[in-house]
Amino acid sequence: MVSRCIVRAEAKGTLMRTAQSYEGRRIKFDNRTLYNFGSCSYLGLERHPELRAAAVAAMDEYGTQFSISRAYLECGLYQELESNLEKMTGRPVLVAPSTTLAHIAALPVLIQDNDAVLLDHFAHASLHSATELLGDAPVHLVRHSRMDQVDQLVGELSCQYDRIWLIIDGIYSMFGDVAPFNELASLLDSYPRLHIYIDDAHATSWLGTHGRGGALMHFGHHDRVVVALSLNKAFSAAGGALALPNTELKMQIRRCGGPMLFSGPIQPPMLGAAVASSRLHLGVDHVDRQHELLRRIDYTLVAADKACLPLATRCQTPIFFIPCDSVDQVTDTVRGFFNRGFYVCPSIFPAVPLNRPGIRFTITLHNELEDIDAFIATARFMVKERLGKTVGSLGLIPDDSGPRAADSGNY
């Protein structure tokens, strides 16, 4: 099923493309230049001169790679990076080669055989994959952000298991909706055996004090919450990070988490870029970048409302999703965007449930307001002419959803 969906999108020219050049605001492939509404570099830092200079300086010092397992010997840049990230987050931080590998390192250490797991149906695919590595701990899929179902299950499982781990995203990567943090806080107060693991990759950098993300803004001092961050996306470097309740837990994952022992390290140029990015996050100007992105997000929400676009959600995040009825409808509409000069992302199985395909577009600091105006006008036209939807109808996220690749073992 995964291959069939990907092949169909590839045949329509909407997946497996190769960029010929990239400047942030625009991207070129197939000898045409499009305005970029597909990037997750929300703050546009990937071309920042300080990150580029730091990558070169790190390469000059250490070479293109530092090919020694971190368990033996680590590049000295790791210490400065983790120190800066701890200032950012207010917590002990462990850097991993990627956010996915952070999950794979952390979850088998955190979750023991006499624990139970509740996994949000829409949680990132990397979390679904990581839970497959757990031992005897049972994994229960729960409907997306259905706190009533979580409440019921935690109550039932608390009588049988030492701990119940709820695994969720802070901001969901396809639909752009935000975890119900206030309800989660109430559940933590009600159930002392409840622990929460939050992948906040899509909130890192652009949200919260020093870019620590929304989850840490709500649960920064909670000893039963672990938060994973991304050093890609808006951070614009490489790697992932775990913000942990205490140093003892950090060192336990460092010593016992599989990828921390056998995976290759982040290579020096990207470590240098990550250190430079962390310095920017701690600087006085970072809040201005965040405010400017929020201004663009709000501008887009207002424009989308005026155009009556049928968005899946209207959360104040840089991720927007237009629901479609089929994979073919997605690919045909995405090609229409391409032909009109805009790059967007087709969202199909396995990135989303099989029966919830759509078109994802993102807003970054690369997008000028006039770009957003032109894009929204094009989106309105595409919704009316290509999707055949009544402009003004909403495609809100359903409580029940179709299968994902994680459900069928295809990840």
C-alpha positions in Angstrom: 0.0 0.0 0.0 2.8 2.4 0.9 4.6 1.7 -2.4 1.4 2.1 -4.4 0.6 5.5 -3.0 4.1 6.8 -3.4 4.4 5.5 -7.0 1.1 7.1 -8.0 2.3 10.5 -6.6 5.7 10.0 -8.2 4.1 9.3 -11.6 2.3 12.6 -11.3 5.6 14.4 -10.7 4.7 15.5 -7.1 7.1 13.3 -5.1 10.8 12.3 -5.5 11.8 15.6 -7.2 15.4 17.0 -7.2 16.1 20.6 -6.3 18.4 22.4 -8.7 18.8 25.4 -6.4 17.4 26.8 -3.2 17.4 30.3 -1.8 14.7 30.0 0.8 12.0 32.1 -0.7 12.2 30.2 -4.0 13.1 26.7 -5.0 14.0 25.4 -8.4 13.4 22.0 -9.9 12.5 20.7 -13.4 14.0 24.0 -14.7 11.3 26.1 -13.1 11.5 28.3 -10.1 8.6 28.2 -7.6 7.7 30.2 -4.5 8.5 27.9 -1.5 5.5 27.0 0.7 6.8 23.6 1.6 9.7 24.2 4.0 9.9 23.4 7.7 12.7 26.0 8.2 10.2 28.2 9.9 12.6 31.0 10.9 14.7 30.8 7.7 18.0 30.4 9.5 19.5 27.8 7.1 21.2 30.6 5.1 22.1 32.8 8.1 25.7 34.0 7.8 26.6 33.0 11.4 25.5 29.4 10.8 27.3 29.1 7.5 30.5 30.6 8.9 30.3 28.3 12.0 29.9 25.2 9.7 33.0 26.2 7.8 35.0 26.9 11.0 34.0 23.5 12.4 35.1 21.8 9.2 38.4 23.5 9.3 39.0 22.4 12.9 37.7 18.8 12.7 37.3 18.0 9.0 34.2 16.9 7.2 33.5 14.1 9.6 34.5 12.9 13.1 34.2 9.2 12.6 34.4 7.9 16.1 31.4 6.7 18.1 30.4 9.2 20.7 30.6 6.4 23.3 34.4 6.4 22.7 35.2 10.0 22.0 33.0 13.0 21.1 33.7 16.1 19.1 34.3 19.0 21.5 31.4 21.0 20.0 28.9 18.7 21.7 29.6 20.1 25.1 29.0 23.7 24.0 25.9 22.7 22.2 24.3 20.8 25.1 25.3 23.6 27.5 23.5 26.2 25.3 20.5 23.9 24.8 20.2 23.5 28.6 20.1 27.3 28.9 17.5 27.3 26.2 15.3 24.7 27.8 16.0 25.1 31.5 16.6 21.3 31.7 19.4 18.7 31.2 19.7 18.0 27.5 21.1 15.1 25.6 21.8 15.6 21.9 21.1 12.7 19.4 22.0 12.3 15.7 18.3 13.0 14.8 15.0 13.3 16.5 14.0 9.9 15.3 17.2 8.4 16.8 16.5 10.3 20.0 13.1 8.4 20.3 14.8 5.1 19.5 17.4 5.8 22.2 15.0 7.1 24.9 11.8 5.1 24.7 13.3 1.6 25.4 15.2 3.1 28.3 12.3 5.0 29.7 9.6 2.4 29.3 9.9 -0.8 31.3 8.2 -4.2 31.0 5.6 -3.4 33.6 4.7 -0.1 32.0 1.9 0.5 29.5 1.9 2.9 26.5 -0.8 5.0 25.0 0.1 6.3 21.5 -1.8 9.0 19.8 -3.0 7.8 16.4 -1.6 10.9 14.6 1.7 10.9 16.5 4.7 11.2 14.2 5.7 8.0 12.3 9.0 7.9 14.1 7.2 7.5 17.4 5.2 4.6 16.0 8.4 3.0 14.8 10.2 3.5 18.2 7.4 1.9 20.1 7.9 -1.3 18.1 11.3 -1.6 19.8 9.7 -1.9 23.3 9.9 -5.1 25.2 6.7 -6.5 26.8 5.1 -3.2 27.5 1.6 -3.1 25.7 1.0 -0.3 23.3 -2.6 1.0 22.9 -3.5 3.3 20.0 -5.8 6.2 21.1 -7.8 8.4 18.9 -6.2 11.7 18.1 -6.2 14.2 21.0 -9.2 12.4 22.6 -8.4 13.2 26.2 -11.6 11.5 27.4 -10.4 8.2 26.0 -6.9 8.8 27.5 -8.5 9.6 30.8 -10.5 6.3 30.8 -7.5 4.2 29.7 -5.1 5.7 32.3 -7.7 5.1 35.0 -8.1 1.4 34.0 -4.4 0.7 33.4 -3.2 2.4 36.6 -4.5 -0.6 38.5 -2.3 -3.0 36.5 0.9 -1.2 35.5 3.6 0.7 37.3 3.5 3.6 34.9 1.4 4.6 31.9 3.3 6.5 29.2 1.3 8.8 26.8 3.2 9.5 23.6 2.1 12.5 21.6 3.3 15.4 19.4 3.4 18.9 20.7 2.4 20.2 17.2 1.3 17.7 14.7 3.3 17.7 11.6 0.6 17.3 8.9 -2.5 19.1 10.3 -0.7 21.7 12.4 -2.9 21.3 15.5 -1.6 21.7 19.0 -1.6 19.1 21.8 -4.3 19.9 24.5 -1.7 21.0 27.1 -4.2 22.2 29.7 -6.1 18.9 29.7 -2.8 17.0 29.8 -1.8 19.0 32.9 -5.1 18.0 34.6 -4.5 14.4 33.8 -1.0 14.6 35.2 -2.4 16.0 38.4 -5.1 13.3 38.6 -2.9 10.3 37.8 0.5 10.0 39.6 1.4 7.0 37.4 0.9 9.0 34.2 4.1 10.0 32.3 4.1 11.9 29.0 6.6 11.8 26.2 6.2 14.7 23.7 7.8 15.1 20.3 7.9 18.9 20.0 10.0 19.0 16.8 7.7 21.3 14.9 7.5 23.9 17.8 11.2 24.0 18.4 12.8 27.5 17.9 9.8 29.5 16.8 7.8 29.0 20.0 8.5 29.6 23.6 11.3 31.3 25.6 14.6 31.0 23.6 12.7 28.6 21.3 12.2 25.8 23.8 8.8 25.0 22.2 5.3 24.8 23.6 5.6 21.6 25.6 8.4 22.9 27.8 6.6 26.2 28.3 3.8 24.1 29.9 5.8 21.3 31.5 9.3 22.6 31.9 9.6 21.7 35.6 7.4 18.6 35.6 9.4 15.5 36.5 7.0 13.1 34.6 7.4 14.8 31.2 10.1 14.1 28.7 10.3 16.4 25.6 12.1 15.7 22.3 13.2 18.7 20.2 14.5 19.0 16.6 17.8 20.7 15.7 16.7 20.5 12.0 13.5 22.3 10.9 13.4 25.8 12.4 16.7 25.3 14.3 18.3 24.9 10.8 21.2 22.6 11.7 21.2 18.8 12.3 20.3 16.4 15.1 17.7 16.0 17.8 17.7 16.7 21.5 16.0 15.2 24.6 15.1 17.7 27.4 15.0 15.5 30.5 13.8 16.0 34.1 17.2 15.3 35.6 20.8 14.6 34.9 20.6 11.0 36.1 18.0 10.1 33.4 20.1 12.0 30.8 23.2 9.9 31.6 21.1 6.6 31.7 20.0 7.2 28.1 23.5 8.3 27.1 24.9 5.1 28.5 22.1 2.7 27.5 20.2 4.1 24.6 21.1 2.1 21.5 21.8 4.9 19.0 23.9 6.7 21.6 26.3 3.8 21.4 26.2 2.5 17.8 25.0 5.4 15.6 27.4 7.8 13.9 27.7 11.3 15.5 26.5 14.6 14.0 29.3 15.6 11.8 31.4 18.7 12.6 30.0 21.2 10.0 26.5 20.6 11.3 27.6 20.6 14.9 29.2 24.0 14.2 26.0 25.2 12.7 24.0 23.9 15.6 26.2 25.7 18.1 25.8 29.0 16.1 22.0 28.5 16.0 21.9 27.9 19.8 23.7 31.2 20.3 21.2 33.0 18.2 18.4 31.4 20.2 19.9 32.7 23.4 20.4 36.2 21.9 18.2 39.2 22.4 17.0 39.3 18.8 15.5 35.8 18.8 12.2 37.0 20.1 11.9 39.4 17.2 12.2 36.5 14.8 9.5 34.6 16.6 7.2 37.6 16.6 7.7 38.2 12.9 6.8 34.6 12.1 3.7 34.8 14.3 2.8 38.0 12.3 3.0 36.0 9.1 1.0 33.1 10.6 -1.8 35.5 11.7 -1.7 37.2 8.3 -2.2 33.8 6.6 -5.0 32.8 8.9 -6.9 36.1 8.2 -6.3 35.7 4.5 -7.4 32.1 4.5 -10.6 33.0 6.4 -11.4 35.8 3.9 -10.8 33.3 1.1 -12.9 30.7 3.0 -10.3 28.0 2.6 -11.4 24.6 4.0 -8.4 24.1 6.3 -8.2 21.1 8.6 -7.5 23.3 11.6 -7.0 27.0 12.3 -4.4 26.8 15.0 -1.7 29.5 15.3 1.1 27.4 13.9 3.1 27.6 10.6 1.5 24.4 9.3 -1.7 24.4 7.2 -3.6 21.5 5.6 -6.2 21.4 2.9 -8.1 18.1 3.0 -8.7 16.2 -0.2 -10.8 13.2 -1.1 -8.2 11.0 -2.8 -4.5 10.6 -3.7 -5.3 11.5 -7.3 -7.0 14.6 -6.2 -4.0 15.5 -4.1 -1.5 15.0 -6.9 -3.6 16.8 -9.5 -4.0 19.8 -7.2 -0.4 19.9 -6.2 0.6 19.9 -9.9 -1.8 22.8 -10.4 0.0 24.7 -7.7 3.4 23.9 -9.3 2.1 25.1 -12.7 1.0 28.4 -11.1 4.4 28.9 -9.5 4.0 27.6 -5.9 5.7 24.7 -4.2 3.5 22.8 -1.7 3.7 19.3 -0.2 1.4 16.4 -1.1 0.3 14.6 2.1 -0.7 11.0 1.5 -0.4 7.6 3.1 1.7 6.8 5.1 2.4 10.4 6.2 -1.4 10.7 7.0 -4.1 8.1 7.5 -5.1 6.4 4.3 -8.5 8.1 4.1 -7.2 11.6 5.1 -5.0 12.8 2.2 -4.5 16.5 1.5 -2.1 19.3 0.7 0.2 20.8 3.3 1.6 24.2 3.0 3.9 26.0 5.5 4.7 29.6 6.4 8.3 30.7 7.1 10.2 33.9 7.4 11.2 33.4 3.7 7.6 34.1 2.7 6.9 37.8 2.0 3.4 39.1 2.6 2.8 39.6 -1.1 3.8 35.9 -1.6 1.2 34.9 0.9 -1.5 37.0 -0.8 -0.7 35.4 -4.2 -0.6 32.0 -2.7 -4.0 32.3 -0.9 -5.6 33.6 -4.1 -4.2 30.6 -6.0 -5.4 28.2 -3.2 -8.9 29.6 -3.4 -9.0 29.0 -7.1 -7.6 25.5 -6.7 -10.2 24.6 -4.0 -13.0 25.8 -6.2 -11.8 24.5 -9.6 -9.7 21.4 -8.8 -11.1 20.1 -5.5 -14.7 20.7 -6.3 -15.3 21.8 -2.8 -17.7 24.4 -1.6 -15.6 27.3 -0.6 -16.2 27.9 3.1 -16.7 24.3 4.1 -14.4 23.1 6.8 -12.3 19.9 6.7 -11.9 19.6 10.4 -9.9 16.7 11.8 -12.2 13.8 12.6 -12.1 11.9 15.9 -11.9 8.5 14.1 -9.4 8.0 11.3 -8.2 5.4 8.8 -5.2 3.2 9.0 -1.6 4.5 9.0 1.4 2.6 7.9 2.4 2.3 11.6 -0.8 0.3 12.1 0.1 -2.2 9.4 3.8 -2.6 10.1 5.0 -0.9 7.0 7.2 1.7 8.7 
